[in-house]
Amino acid sequence: MTGISARRQPLAAAEISALQAALAAEHAAVYGYGVVGAHLTGHALAAARADWVAHQVARDSLESMLQSAGATPVAADAAYRLPQRVHGMSAAIALAVTLENRVAEAYLGLVAATRPTLRKFGAREVVAAAIRAASWRGHTVAFPGFPAGVLVPPKAARGQSGHG
């Protein structure tokens, strides 16, 4: 099971919160891939199905981890508001990229955990989401999971460096 034993292990509140956030992102991804797959055919549909299953497996692992820690896993919503309308293949692919970016971002909270097994699990899942996003996007990004623009230096610092 992902490196955390099945016996009850107390976790810090921040670790529980990070697990719950990752679980919520996985619930949303499972839902979202149902929409993605409805607009794809052939190899793209097969890829979406594989990604959908990967998110179900990750969701189940997170639920087990939370239950082992004595926490009640956050439940999936009945439906989710999509970040964009999906009416065709290109919009479905854009949604898949968005879902993977959000999952990677959620797992960054586990990468920051103090428990090594949680950090390792989080890092593995960030990489997995980044690979899936890159396959949909057609290229990689430097810092998967970081929101766009978060690593841009402030205007004043750019002006002082002579690069702005």
C-alpha positions in Angstrom: 0.0 0.0 0.0 2.2 3.1 -0.8 4.7 2.7 2.0 2.5 3.5 4.9 1.4 0.4 6.9 -2.2 -0.6 7.3 -2.0 -0.2 11.1 -3.3 3.0 12.7 -0.6 5.8 12.6 -1.2 9.2 14.2 -0.5 12.0 11.7 -0.1 15.7 12.4 -3.0 17.9 11.5 -1.1 19.4 8.6 -0.4 15.9 7.2 -4.1 15.0 7.5 -5.0 18.2 5.8 -2.5 17.6 2.9 -3.9 14.1 2.4 -7.4 15.4 2.4 -6.5 18.1 -0.2 -4.9 15.5 -2.4 -7.9 13.2 -2.0 -10.3 16.0 -3.0 -8.2 16.7 -6.1 -8.3 13.0 -7.0 -12.1 12.9 -6.6 -12.3 15.9 -8.9 -9.9 14.3 -11.4 -12.0 11.0 -11.5 -15.1 13.0 -12.2 -13.3 15.2 -14.8 -11.9 12.3 -16.7 -15.4 11.0 -17.2 -16.1 14.3 -19.1 -12.7 14.2 -20.9 -13.3 10.6 -22.1 -16.8 11.4 -23.4 -15.2 13.7 -26.1 -12.3 11.5 -27.2 -11.9 8.5 -29.5 -9.1 6.0 -30.4 -5.7 6.4 -28.7 -6.8 9.5 -26.9 -9.7 7.8 -25.3 -7.5 4.9 -24.3 -5.1 7.3 -22.7 -7.9 9.1 -20.8 -9.2 5.7 -19.5 -5.7 4.8 -18.3 -5.4 8.2 -16.5 -8.9 7.8 -15.1 -7.9 4.5 -13.6 -4.6 5.9 -12.2 -6.6 8.6 -10.4 -9.0 6.0 -9.0 -6.0 4.0 -7.7 -4.5 7.1 -6.1 -7.8 8.0 -4.6 -8.2 4.6 -3.0 -4.6 4.8 -1.7 -5.3 8.2 -0.1 -8.5 6.9 1.5 -6.6 3.9 3.0 -3.9 6.2 4.3 -6.4 8.5 6.0 -8.4 5.6 7.4 -5.2 4.0 8.8 -4.5 7.3 10.5 -7.9 7.3 12.1 -9.3 10.1 9.9 -12.5 10.1 7.9 -11.6 10.6 4.2 -13.3 13.6 2.5 -16.2 12.4 0.3 -16.5 13.1 -3.4 -19.0 15.7 -4.4 -22.0 14.5 -6.5 -20.8 16.8 -9.3 -18.1 19.3 -10.0 -18.1 22.6 -11.7 -15.7 22.3 -14.6 -13.2 25.1 -15.1 -14.1 25.4 -18.8 -16.8 24.2 -21.2 -16.0 20.9 -23.0 -17.4 20.6 -26.5 -14.8 18.6 -28.4 -11.5 17.0 -28.4 -9.3 20.1 -27.9 -11.4 21.3 -25.0 -11.3 17.8 -23.5 -7.5 17.7 -23.7 -7.3 21.2 -22.2 -9.4 19.9 -19.3 -7.1 16.9 -18.8 -4.2 19.2 -18.5 -6.0 21.4 -16.0 -7.0 18.3 -14.0 -3.4 17.1 -13.9 -2.0 20.5 -12.9 -4.5 20.7 -10.0 -3.6 17.2 -8.9 0.1 18.0 -9.0 -0.5 21.2 -7.0 -2.5 19.3 -4.4 0.3 16.7 -3.9 2.8 19.5 -3.3 1.3 19.7 0.2 2.4 16.1 0.8 5.9 16.8 -0.5 6.2 19.4 2.3 5.2 16.9 5.0 7.6 15.9 7.7 7.0 12.2 7.5 9.4 10.7 4.8 6.8 8.2 3.6 4.3 11.0 2.9 7.0 13.1 1.1 8.0 10.2 -1.0 4.4 9.4 -1.9 3.6 13.0 -2.7 6.7 13.4 -4.9 5.8 10.2 -6.8 2.3 11.5 -7.4 3.5 15.0 -8.5 5.8 13.3 -11.0 2.9 11.0 -12.2 0.6 14.0 -12.7 3.3 16.0 -14.5 3.9 13.1 -16.9 0.2 12.8 -17.6 -0.1 16.5 -18.1 2.9 16.6 -20.4 1.5 13.8 -22.5 -1.7 15.8 -23.0 0.0 19.1 -23.4 2.8 17.9 -25.7 5.6 19.4 -23.6 6.8 19.6 -20.0 6.9 22.5 -17.6 9.7 23.5 -15.3 7.8 23.2 -12.0 4.8 20.9 -12.1 2.1 21.8 -9.7 3.1 25.4 -9.2 0.5 27.8 -10.4 1.5 29.9 -13.5 3.4 33.0 -12.5 4.2 32.0 -8.9 7.9 31.8 -9.6 8.1 35.2 -11.4 10.1 37.7 -9.4 8.4 40.9 -8.2 8.6 43.8 -10.6 11.0 45.8 -8.3 13.4 42.9 -8.1 13.4 42.4 -11.9 14.2 46.1 -12.4 17.1 46.0 -10.0 18.7 42.9 -11.6 18.9 44.6 -15.0 16.9 41.8 -16.6 13.5 43.4 -16.5 
